[in-house]
Amino acid sequence: MARGDVGLCNVPQYNFDMCRDQIKSQVDKGVKIWTSIPSAGTAQFNDVPPACMNLPVVLSGSCTGEGPRPVPCGSACIQFRGVTDDQMREISSYLRG
């Protein structure tokens, strides 16, 4: 049996593809993921598509769960605590599709 493509942290690639496709679909409809900084070291992303809500640990750049802590803040909201400016830029780039 052939093994399917995998992305970061051995997460099946189709998960990333679904996230990317949902971001693109949102953008096509004029809906963007909004980023804010509620406090120092905290990055919040609103209007996150459902498929992307399954990937917060991987999007934070950690396969082990170490580093920034993703915390859901609603059905389409993820907040990352303990992020550096570079980590925030990296997460933002992923969520731009």
Secondary structure, DSSP 8 states (H G I E B T S, - for coil): -----B-GGG-BHHHHHHHHHHHHHHHHTT---EEEEEETTEEEEES--GGGGG-HHHHTT-SSS-SSEEEEEETTEEEEES--HHHHHHHHHHHT-
